[in-house]
Every structure is written in structure tokens, then in C-alpha cells.
Amino acid sequence: MRLKILDSGHGFGTKVLFALIRAASRQRVLDVIKLVKYRPDFYGTPMSEVTQEAMRGASPWSVGDRELMAAFIAKINRCEFCTKAHSAVADLAYGNRTKAPAALSDLESSGIDEPLRATLVMLGKLTKEHVLDADDVRAVIAAGASFQQIEDALAVSFSFNIIGRLADSFGFSVPPPRAFDAGAKYLLARGYR
């Protein structure tokens, strides 16, 4: 169900910002931006900081790897908007338009490195079943991931399980591919703040 608050619940300053975004990008303002700017003190600013740290903070994972994790989580949650958005950023970060789609299509035969593959399997289980056990973590460590990589991947999982559910709850519209390409360039350059 689409909540009208995303389209009409913003103050004058935010409406001016949205007009500038539309003029500069020649795209409609994405619903995720509308959500972040609606009650920024309650959700937008704190969640942007958490997501920025998870996605762009210091990590042994590359930006492309973390964006692929976000897309993978979104795919499991069946959030079309988030899957497309973060696949586009992963593609751009990797400089490779086939790596993210291959992993999202068939993780086992995608050719991604074993630590990342095992981590995605762990994140998939957590996303589907809402639980992990010591054996799940041991499997990721045995695949070559470090404790820091596991911790960082769980931070990505936290952010994108929340964001994906909000996208579905608010009925985010799915824009055309050119909007995802523009958004990917912005996210890669500026991050989540």
C-alpha cells in the first residue's frame, strides 16, 4: 500500500530540495530519498549514519562486495527496488556489469571468491530464517572470511533488512533503469549521507 505521506508530507525546504534534485537529475525523486527526508530526526539521519558506516566505513570488504550483499539481501526479501538499486551500484563499483547479476542469478556457479560466497550464504540464511548459529559462522570462517568481515557483513544485513522492509511497506515505486544508473553514480560518489 502506497502511503501518501511520501509524496505530500514534507516541509517547504525539503520540497525545494526535491525540485532541485528533479531539475538537476531530470528524474523524479526516488522514494528512498523521500523517506529519509520525512522525519529525518526520527529515521532519516540516524539510519543514514548507520548505513554510511556499514557501506562506506573502513572494511576488508570492497564497496562492490558490500553493495552486492545489499542486493542479495534485497533479492531474498523480494524487494525489487533495492535489488535493482544495489545491483547497479555493485556493477559500477566492480566496473563489471556481469558479476552482480551472476551472483544474484546463481550464487554457486557465479565464480565469486569463496569468502564472499560463504558470507552471502550466511546472510541469506539470516534474512530468511532470522537466526544464525555457531556452525553458520564457522562455515564462513572456514571459507576464509575474517571475524571483521563477518561483523561488517552483519552490519550490511542489519541496514538492508530494515530498508528493504520499509521500501515494501511504503510501496516504493520502481523507476526505469536510467534512474538506477544515476542513483548508482551518486551513491558510489557520495555514499549514504
C-alpha positions as CSV (number, residue, x, y, z in Angstrom):
1,M,0.0,0.0,0.0
2,R,1.5,3.3,-1.0
3,L,1.4,5.9,1.8
4,K,0.7,9.4,0.6
5,I,2.9,10.8,3.2
6,L,5.9,10.1,1.0
7,D,4.5,12.4,-1.7
8,S,3.0,15.1,0.5
9,G,4.4,15.1,4.0
10,H,7.5,17.3,3.5
11,G,8.1,20.9,4.6
12,F,8.9,23.8,2.3
13,G,12.7,23.4,2.4
14,T,12.5,19.7,1.5
15,K,10.1,20.5,-1.3
16,V,12.6,23.0,-2.7
17,L,15.4,20.4,-2.4
18,F,13.3,17.9,-4.3
19,A,12.7,20.4,-7.0
20,L,16.4,21.0,-7.3
21,I,17.0,17.2,-7.5
22,R,14.4,16.9,-10.3
23,A,15.9,19.8,-12.2
24,A,19.5,18.5,-11.9
25,S,18.9,14.8,-12.5
26,R,15.9,15.1,-14.9
27,Q,14.5,12.2,-12.9
28,R,11.8,12.0,-10.3
29,V,12.9,12.0,-6.7
30,L,13.4,8.4,-5.6
31,D,11.1,7.2,-2.8
32,V,14.1,6.3,-0.6
33,I,15.1,9.9,-0.6
34,K,11.5,11.0,0.3
35,L,11.6,8.5,3.2
36,V,14.9,9.7,4.5
37,K,13.8,13.3,4.3
38,Y,10.4,12.7,6.0
39,R,11.1,13.0,9.8
40,P,14.8,12.9,9.4
41,D,15.4,13.3,13.1
42,F,13.4,10.1,13.8
43,Y,14.6,7.8,11.0
44,G,16.5,9.5,8.2
45,T,19.6,10.9,9.8
46,P,20.3,8.1,12.3
47,M,19.7,5.4,9.6
48,S,21.8,7.2,7.1
49,E,24.7,7.3,9.5
50,V,24.4,3.5,10.3
51,T,24.1,2.7,6.6
52,Q,27.0,5.0,5.7
53,E,29.3,3.2,8.2
54,A,28.2,-0.2,7.0
55,M,28.6,0.6,3.3
56,R,31.4,3.0,3.2
57,G,33.2,2.7,6.5
58,A,36.6,1.0,6.8
59,S,36.2,-2.7,5.9
60,P,38.1,-5.5,4.4
61,W,35.1,-5.9,2.0
62,S,35.2,-3.7,-1.1
63,V,32.4,-1.3,-1.8
64,G,31.3,-3.6,-4.6
65,D,31.1,-6.6,-2.2
66,R,29.0,-4.7,0.3
67,E,26.7,-3.4,-2.4
68,L,26.4,-7.0,-3.7
69,M,25.5,-8.1,-0.1
70,A,22.7,-5.4,-0.1
71,A,21.4,-6.5,-3.4
72,F,21.5,-10.2,-2.3
73,I,19.6,-9.4,0.9
74,A,17.1,-7.4,-1.1
75,K,16.6,-10.2,-3.6
76,I,15.9,-12.7,-0.8
77,N,13.4,-10.2,0.7
78,R,11.8,-9.8,-2.8
79,C,12.4,-6.0,-2.8
80,E,12.6,-5.2,-6.4
81,F,13.6,-1.5,-5.8
82,C,16.5,-2.4,-3.5
83,T,17.7,-5.3,-5.6
84,K,17.9,-3.1,-8.7
85,A,19.4,-0.1,-6.9
86,H,22.2,-2.0,-5.2
87,S,22.9,-4.3,-8.2
88,A,23.5,-1.1,-10.2
89,V,25.9,0.3,-7.5
90,A,27.7,-3.1,-7.3
91,D,28.1,-3.2,-11.1
92,L,29.6,0.3,-11.1
93,A,31.9,-0.3,-8.1
94,Y,33.2,-3.5,-9.6
95,G,33.5,-2.0,-13.1
96,N,31.8,-5.2,-14.3
97,R,28.2,-5.5,-15.4
98,T,28.1,-9.3,-15.1
99,K,29.4,-10.0,-11.6
100,A,26.4,-8.9,-9.5
101,P,23.8,-10.3,-11.9
102,A,25.7,-13.7,-12.0
103,A,25.8,-13.9,-8.2
104,L,22.1,-12.9,-7.8
105,S,21.1,-15.4,-10.5
106,D,23.1,-18.5,-9.3
107,L,25.4,-17.9,-6.4
108,E,27.0,-21.4,-6.6
109,S,28.2,-21.0,-10.2
110,S,28.9,-17.3,-10.2
111,G,32.6,-17.5,-9.8
112,I,32.8,-15.1,-6.9
113,D,35.5,-15.6,-4.3
114,E,34.8,-18.3,-1.6
115,P,34.8,-16.0,1.4
116,L,32.2,-13.7,-0.3
117,R,30.1,-16.6,-1.5
118,A,30.0,-18.2,2.0
119,T,29.2,-14.9,3.6
120,L,26.3,-14.4,1.2
121,V,25.0,-17.9,2.1
122,M,25.2,-16.9,5.8
123,L,23.4,-13.6,5.1
124,G,20.8,-15.5,3.1
125,K,20.0,-17.8,6.0
126,L,19.8,-14.9,8.4
127,T,17.5,-13.0,6.1
128,K,15.2,-16.0,5.6
129,E,15.3,-17.6,9.0
130,H,16.2,-14.7,11.3
131,V,18.7,-16.9,13.1
132,L,22.3,-18.0,12.9
133,D,24.3,-20.5,14.9
134,A,27.9,-21.2,15.6
135,D,28.1,-23.6,12.7
136,D,27.0,-20.9,10.2
137,V,29.8,-18.6,11.4
138,R,32.3,-21.5,11.4
139,A,31.5,-22.2,7.8
140,V,32.2,-18.6,6.8
141,I,35.5,-18.6,8.7
142,A,36.5,-21.9,7.1
143,A,35.8,-20.3,3.7
144,G,38.4,-17.7,4.5
145,A,36.4,-14.7,5.9
146,S,37.8,-12.9,8.9
147,F,35.8,-12.0,12.1
148,Q,35.9,-8.4,10.9
149,Q,34.4,-9.4,7.5
150,I,31.6,-11.3,9.3
151,E,30.9,-8.3,11.6
152,D,30.9,-5.9,8.6
153,A,28.6,-8.2,6.6
154,L,26.2,-8.4,9.6
155,A,26.1,-4.6,9.7
156,V,25.1,-4.6,6.0
157,S,22.4,-7.2,6.7
158,F,21.0,-5.0,9.5
159,S,20.8,-1.9,7.4
160,F,19.3,-3.6,4.3
161,N,16.8,-5.8,6.1
162,I,15.4,-2.6,7.6
163,I,15.5,-0.6,4.4
164,G,14.0,-3.3,2.3
165,R,11.1,-3.8,4.6
166,L,10.4,-0.1,4.6
167,A,10.6,0.0,0.8
168,D,8.0,-2.7,0.7
169,S,5.8,-1.2,3.5
170,F,5.8,2.2,1.8
171,G,5.3,0.8,-1.7
172,F,8.4,2.3,-3.3
173,S,7.9,2.7,-7.0
174,V,10.5,1.1,-9.3
175,P,11.9,3.7,-11.7
176,P,13.4,3.0,-15.1
177,P,16.9,1.7,-15.4
178,R,18.4,5.1,-16.2
179,A,17.2,6.3,-12.7
180,F,19.1,3.4,-11.1
181,D,22.2,4.2,-13.1
182,A,22.0,7.9,-12.0
183,G,21.4,6.8,-8.4
184,A,24.3,4.3,-8.6
185,K,26.7,7.1,-9.7
186,Y,25.5,9.3,-6.8
187,L,25.8,6.5,-4.2
188,L,29.2,5.5,-5.4
189,A,30.5,9.1,-5.3
190,R,28.7,10.4,-2.2
191,G,27.6,7.4,-0.1
192,Y,24.5,7.3,2.1
193,R,24.6,10.6,3.8
